[in-house]
Amino acid sequence: MKNFINNTKQPFTVITNELLQEDTIFDNANQKLCYFYLYSLKNCSSIFPSHQTIAKAVCCSVSTVKRVLKELQGLKLLEIKSRPGHTSIYILNDYNQVVQNDLGQSKSAQDELEGQLELIYEVVQNEPLKLKEKTKIIKSKISSSDNREIIDRELNKKYYDTPFEKIKNNLLNDETLIIKTSAQYKSLLEYRLMNWKACKKNSCVKNKQIIRKEMVPNWLHKRHENQSKDIKMSEREFEIEKLKLEAELKELSVSLSSRSLLSY
């Protein structure tokens, strides 16, 4: 006669290393082993195993099995419904469903992650919820602004020779980036700080300034024109000046010759 109802949901409830090793609502290893053994009977048996069978499967005594089954009842993972004159009905509940019911949650773990941005739950879709207490998840509310201040101080101290504020502002104002977590913020900022290179100063070359005609003052133009006019001479005046110079040269030559004769 059927007396075992296995309400575990697959693949939502999956036995993983996290459920085996991390903190859960189980108080001890025997509770885990008994629950996993009963869980493994899904699709295999509709009859609840005897205490002796469970004890042999989980390597413990029958008295321990009886105590553990009562503890699983206290955790609401196992329900035992007595029937007068008939064998009791055993109902194995889904681990994650029990956790969610205890917390008064109606949404799945994945919906919570998407709906509450300020709360971080250690929840992964299709994996059991991890708990550090019996009836609640320890919620760690993290202020992103406080985290970023800590990251800023750390990176500013590490990359002291960079224009930290300028690089940080360029990162925050970059519309092509979507930064959701503190880890993303730190990795992107550190990457830019690490790859920052100082711009080389261009050598200053003094070009000779070209003075254009329109930049020369008017008085200089007039002076240049007056000088040009003074230099111009007619051909007759030029011949007269030439004859004067030839006569002076002849006089100078005669004077030099006479002085040389007197010296002898």
ZADREN-145138 format. One record per residue (C-alpha): residue in three letters; x, y, z. Coordinates in pm, whole numbers, plus 50000, padded with zeros to 5 digits. Layout:
N
AlaXYZ ...
***
This chain:
264
Met500005000050000 Lys501365033949903 Asn502355054850202 Phe505235076450071 Ile504705109049879 Asn507845125449745 Asn507115162249674 Thr510645171549574 Lys510795191349251 Gln513205183048976 Pro515345198248840 Phe514725227349084 Thr516045207049374 Val519475194249282 Ile521975178649519 Thr525205197749464 Asn528475202349648 Glu527125234849788 Leu524215217549958 Leu526575190650084 Gln529305213750210 Glu527885248450271 Asp525685260450558 Thr522055248750533 Ile519065245250764 Phe520245210550862 Asp521655207751213 Asn523865177751153 Ala525145153450892 Asn522635126250982 Gln519755149150889 Lys521355155850552 Leu522015119150483 Cys518485108350574 Tyr516945135750365 Phe519155127650065 Tyr518365090850095 Leu514615097150098 Tyr515075122149814 Ser516835095649606 Leu513755073349625 Lys511755096449401 Asn510475077349098 Cys511775045549264 Ser509425037049548 Ser506025047849677 Ile506455028850004 Phe508265045650291 Pro511305024850389 Ser511605009050731 His513815023651002 Gln516204994650959 Thr516515001250585 Ile517255038150641 Ala519775030250917 Lys521625006550686 Ala521625031650402 Val522995060750606 Cys525255039850834 Cys523695048151169 Ser521595031551437 Val517825026751429 Ser517425049351732 Thr519325076451547 Val517015072551248 Lys513935076751467 Arg515375107951624 Val516425122551287 Leu512975116751135 Lys511445136951419 Glu514025164351360 Leu513145165150990 Gln509525169551095 Gly510565199451303 Leu512275214150998 Lys509095207850795 Leu511075187150547 Leu509115156150640 Glu505455152850729 Ile504025122150899 Lys500265118250895 Ser498955091151125 Arg495905070851024 Pro494125049251285 Gly494175013251176 His496465020350883 Thr500115027750825 Ser501175064050851 Ile501655085150537 Tyr505085100650492 Ile505445132150279 Leu508915144550182 Asn508805181850102 Asp511045200549864 Tyr514005216750038 Asn513815250349859 Gln510065252149893 Val510345247650270 Val512975274950290 Gln510855299150088 Asn507735291850292 Asp509595298050617 Leu510755331650488 Gly507255340850370 Gln508425344850013 Ser506165339549719 Lys508715345749448 Ser511395322649329 Ala515025328649411 Gln515735341449061 Asp512885366849077 Glu514255380349402 Leu517655386049250 Glu516145406048965 Gly513655425549179 Gln515805436349472 Leu518975452949350 Glu520195464449689 Leu520045430049851 Ile522495402749761 Tyr521365367149820 Glu523585337349784 Val521145321049547 Val521695304949209 Gln518895294048979 Asn518255256248984 Glu520375252649298 Pro519335249749664 Leu519235280949877 Lys522135283150118 Leu521315293550476 Lys523385301650779 Glu520515298851021 Lys517565275551049 Thr514725297750943 Lys516205327350756 Ile518745337550497 Ile521415360950616 Lys520955391150396 Ser523985412650344 Lys522945447250238 Ile525805463650063 Ser526025500549994 Ser527625504749652 Ser528735539949734 Asp530635528350045 Asn532225500349847 Arg533345524149577 Glu534915547449832 Ile536955518449968 Ile537955508249615 Asp538875544149528 Arg541145547449830 Glu542835514449756 Leu543465521149388 Asn544415557649440 Lys547075546449685 Lys548305519149449 Tyr548385540849134 Tyr549485573249298 Asp551305585748987 Thr548155587348771 Pro545445614148735 Phe543035592648938 Glu540015615948947 Lys540195622948575 Ile540365585948484 Lys537575577748730 Asn535275604648590 Asn535935593048234 Leu534965557748338 Leu531735568548509 Asn530755590748216 Asp531425563747956 Glu527965555947817 Thr529215524347645 Leu529825507347982 Ile527205492248214 Ile528605487948565 Lys526335468248798 Thr528625454249067 Ser531535466649274 Ala533755439749125 Gln533085452648774 Tyr533785488248886 Lys537095478549047 Ser538325457548755 Leu537475483948491 Leu538965512448692 Glu542135493248771 Tyr542515483448404 Arg542375519848296 Leu544755530948570 Met547195503248482 Asn547215511948112 Trp547305549548152 Lys550235566447978 Ala551265602648020 Cys550955623247705 Lys554315634147563 Lys554785671547554 Asn555275684247202 Ser558575702147152 Cys558025739047108 Val559345750646771 Lys559625787946736 Asn558665796746385 Lys560015828846246 Gln557205853146233 Ile556525865845885 Ile555655902345882 Arg553125908345615 Lys552885940645430 Glu549545948745582 Met551065945145930 Val553765972045868 Pro552746006445994 Asn551996033445742 Trp554796056445855 Leu557356029445766 His555936027245414 Lys556286064845367 Arg559846064745499 His560826037345257 Glu559296056644967 Asn561166088645061 Gln564496070245077 Ser563896055644731 Lys563266089844588 Asp566516104344733 Ile568666077244579 Lys567436082944221 Met569796105044004 Ser569716116243646 Glu572446105643401 Arg573926140743383 Glu574196142843761 Phe575756108743764 Glu578456119143510 Ile579286150543708 Glu579726130544024 Lys581896105943838 Leu584206133343705 Lys584536148244053 Leu585596114744195 Glu588176109643911 Ala589686144143977 Glu589976137544348 Leu591656104244279 Lys594216120644042 Glu595076147244301 Leu595506120444563 Ser597816100544331 Val600036130844255 Ser600306139244622 Leu601406104144706 Ser604036104044427 Ser605596136844540 Arg605896124844897 Ser607656093244787 Leu610266113744588 Leu610986136244884 Ser611666106445101 Tyr614556095344873 
***
